[in-house]
């Protein structure tokens, strides 16, 4: 081999060996990961350094995965300790999925949001709960009975969770008080079953998970097998949840097909659903400014906050952002303005709704150029 060619090959080998690890990793990135087309951060207008900082923070928090999607492409995908396709519990992120199922059923003409729940739950007819509507359940201002013991102990321990939730009493007039009411939300399982003629988990699989390609996702049932867990219990992955985020980013469409009515998407995540909490849509958390309420804020006998407060979940971020949030820092955040989706799952037991929302929002504000 000529000496000049040997020198060129040697020089190329030195350049390869000296290349930064980040460059080598970028070059080795597959074109697709679990169905997502990939892109480097720079290709979709994101800062690689900012994403790396937030990935380090997520790992420190005990996260098992972090995913960042922009312009329909996966620009960041980190997994720690759990394979990316292994489903895991996402707690109250389930609520936003239940809301979406109600929207699908409404689009099918099977129910209307202003229907009284008693149309689907005969036990409420002729009671103080007769005027509670499906919209009230979605907005968390149903006035149904709530207490820490009921919501976080008795409901969870019940073998028939929907039966337990339906059997509770009316605490306040419908629409008069806001509460992060797990039991009230669980009643939507009974509504969906009666309206669709299917178990809620089956309806979810056929009408939401399958069309979106959420192949690693399932809703679970309680120990009786009769009730689908509607307020928590869904098992999924970062990349599957990103598909749900993309559905809402695309105003309810996927691959050109309508899955959720556009009007429902706008009502669910585009504006506050109740005057009692600016940060709440239809079982989705919003970054809208105004009166703020948290899941366990102290209230008086009328269900009103003892210490009222105002503001935003993430003051430095766009008020158009919205998120599905779950216990322990589970978060699916969507920013319509920049077309960015951030998903983080894990076991951060200290992360409340405000912190999880704010940290996911910071990924967008720090990384978008």
Residue pairs with C-beta under 8 A, 6 or more apart in sequence:
22 48
26 40
29 38
29 40
30 38
31 37
31 38
32 38
33 74
33 77
33 84
33 239
34 84
34 85
34 237
34 239
35 213
35 239
36 69
36 73
36 74
36 77
36 239
36 242
37 72
37 73
37 74
38 73
38 74
38 75
38 77
39 70
39 71
39 73
39 74
39 75
40 48
40 75
41 47
41 48
41 51
41 68
41 75
41 76
41 367
42 48
43 73
43 75
44 70
44 71
44 73
44 75
45 70
45 71
45 368
45 369
46 68
46 70
46 75
46 76
46 340
46 367
46 368
46 369
47 366
47 367
47 368
47 369
50 363
50 366
50 367
51 68
51 75
51 76
51 363
51 367
53 366
54 66
54 359
54 362
54 363
54 366
54 367
55 66
55 76
55 78
57 359
58 66
58 78
58 344
58 346
59 78
59 80
61 329
61 346
61 348
61 351
62 329
62 346
62 347
62 348
63 80
63 329
63 344
63 345
63 346
63 347
63 348
64 79
64 80
64 81
64 82
64 88
64 345
64 346
64 347
65 77
65 78
65 79
65 80
65 82
65 84
65 237
65 238
65 343
65 344
65 345
65 346
66 76
66 77
66 78
66 238
66 342
66 343
66 344
67 74
67 76
67 77
67 78
67 238
67 239
67 241
67 242
67 341
67 342
67 343
67 344
68 74
68 75
68 76
68 77
68 340
68 341
68 342
68 343
68 363
68 367
69 75
69 242
69 245
69 246
69 340
69 341
70 338
70 339
70 340
70 341
70 368
71 339
72 246
72 339
74 239
74 242
77 84
77 238
77 239
79 238
82 88
84 237
84 238
84 239
85 216
85 237
85 239
86 216
86 237
87 216
87 217
87 218
87 235
87 236
87 237
87 240
88 235
88 236
88 237
88 345
89 232
89 233
89 234
89 235
90 234
90 235
90 236
90 241
90 326
90 330
90 345
91 232
91 326
91 327
91 328
91 330
92 231
92 232
92 324
92 325
92 326
92 327
92 330
93 234
93 236
93 241
93 324
93 325
93 326
93 330
93 331
93 332
94 219
94 229
94 230
94 231
94 232
94 233
94 234
94 326
95 185
95 230
95 231
95 232
95 283
95 324
96 244
96 283
96 284
96 324
96 332
97 204
97 208
97 219
97 234
97 244
97 324
98 185
98 188
98 189
98 192
98 200
98 230
98 231
98 283
99 138
99 268
99 282
99 283
99 284
100 208
100 244
100 247
100 260
100 268
101 188
101 192
101 200
101 203
101 204
101 207
101 208
102 111
102 113
102 134
102 138
102 188
102 191
102 192
102 282
103 252
103 260
103 261
103 264
103 265
103 268
103 282
104 203
104 207
104 208
104 259
104 260
105 111
105 192
105 195
105 196
105 203
106 112
106 113
106 261
106 264
107 258
107 260
107 261
107 264
108 196
110 195
110 196
111 120
111 134
111 191
111 195
112 134
113 133
113 134
113 135
113 138
114 133
114 134
114 135
115 133
115 134
116 124
116 130
116 131
116 132
116 133
117 124
117 129
117 132
117 133
117 134
117 136
117 137
117 187
117 191
118 124
118 125
118 127
118 129
118 130
118 132
120 190
120 191
120 194
120 195
121 166
121 187
121 190
121 191
121 194
123 166
123 167
124 130
124 132
124 166
127 170
128 169
128 170
129 144
129 169
129 170
129 174
131 173
131 174
132 142
132 143
132 144
132 170
132 174
133 174
134 188
134 191
135 273
135 282
136 142
136 143
136 174
136 175
137 184
137 185
137 187
137 188
137 191
138 188
138 268
138 273
138 282
138 283
139 178
139 273
139 274
139 280
139 282
140 178
140 179
140 180
140 181
140 184
140 185
140 274
140 277
140 280
140 283
141 174
141 175
141 176
141 177
141 178
141 179
141 273
141 274
141 276
142 174
142 181
142 184
143 170
143 171
143 172
143 173
143 174
143 175
143 176
143 177
143 303
144 168
144 169
144 170
144 171
144 181
144 183
144 184
144 187
145 168
145 169
145 170
145 171
145 183
146 171
146 179
146 181
146 183
146 184
148 296
150 168
150 183
151 181
151 182
151 183
152 182
154 164
155 161
155 164
155 165
155 182
155 183
155 186
158 164
158 222
159 222
159 223
159 224
160 222
160 224
160 226
160 227
161 186
161 189
161 222
161 227
161 229
162 186
162 187
162 189
162 190
162 222
162 226
162 227
162 228
162 230
163 224
163 226
163 227
164 183
164 186
165 183
165 184
165 186
165 187
165 190
166 187
166 190
168 183
171 177
171 303
172 302
172 303
175 274
176 302
176 303
177 276
177 299
177 302
177 303
177 304
178 274
178 276
178 277
178 280
178 293
178 303
179 299
179 303
180 293
180 294
180 295
180 296
182 231
182 232
183 231
185 230
185 231
185 283
186 227
186 229
186 230
186 231
188 200
188 230
189 200
189 227
189 228
189 229
189 230
192 198
192 200
192 203
192 230
193 199
193 200
193 228
196 203
198 206
199 221
199 228
200 219
200 228
200 230
201 218
201 219
201 220
201 221
201 228
204 219
204 228
205 218
205 219
207 259
208 214
208 259
209 215
209 217
209 218
211 254
211 257
211 259
212 240
212 243
212 244
212 246
212 247
212 254
212 259
213 243
214 236
214 240
214 243
214 244
215 240
216 236
216 237
216 239
216 240
217 234
217 235
217 236
217 237
217 240
217 241
218 234
218 235
218 236
219 228
219 229
219 230
219 233
219 234
220 228
220 229
220 233
220 234
220 235
221 227
221 228
221 229
222 229
232 326
232 327
237 345
238 343
238 344
238 345
239 343
241 324
241 332
241 343
241 345
242 332
242 341
242 343
243 254
244 324
244 332
245 332
245 333
245 334
245 341
245 343
246 254
246 341
247 253
247 254
247 259
247 260
248 260
248 265
248 268
248 269
248 322
248 334
249 334
249 336
249 339
249 341
251 262
251 265
251 266
252 258
252 259
252 260
252 261
252 262
252 264
252 265
253 259
264 282
267 273
267 281
267 282
268 281
268 282
268 283
268 284
269 281
269 282
269 284
269 286
269 322
269 334
270 281
270 320
271 281
271 286
271 288
272 278
272 279
272 280
272 281
272 286
272 288
272 290
273 280
273 281
273 282
274 280
275 291
276 291
276 293
277 291
277 292
277 293
278 286
278 288
278 289
278 290
278 291
278 292
278 310
279 285
279 286
279 287
279 288
279 290
279 292
279 293
279 312
279 313
280 286
280 293
281 322
284 322
284 323
284 324
285 313
285 322
285 323
285 324
285 325
285 353
285 357
286 313
286 319
286 321
286 322
287 312
287 313
287 314
287 317
287 318
287 319
287 320
287 321
287 322
287 357
287 361
288 312
288 319
289 310
289 311
289 312
289 319
290 310
291 308
291 309
291 310
292 309
292 310
292 311
292 312
292 313
293 305
294 352
294 353
294 354
295 353
297 305
297 306
297 307
298 305
298 306
298 307
299 305
299 306
300 306
312 319
313 353
313 354
313 357
313 358
313 361
314 321
314 357
314 358
314 361
314 362
316 361
316 362
316 365
317 335
317 358
317 361
317 362
317 364
317 365
318 335
318 336
318 337
318 338
318 364
320 335
320 336
320 337
321 333
321 334
321 335
321 336
321 337
321 357
321 361
321 364
322 333
322 334
323 331
323 332
323 333
323 334
323 356
323 357
323 360
324 331
324 332
325 331
325 353
325 356
325 357
328 346
328 347
328 348
328 349
328 351
329 344
329 346
329 347
329 348
329 350
329 351
329 355
329 356
329 359
330 344
330 345
330 346
330 356
331 342
331 343
331 344
331 356
331 357
331 359
331 360
332 341
332 342
332 343
333 341
333 342
333 343
333 357
333 360
333 361
333 363
333 364
334 340
334 341
335 341
335 342
335 361
335 364
338 364
338 368
340 363
340 364
340 367
340 368
342 360
342 361
342 363
342 364
344 356
344 359
344 360
348 356
351 359
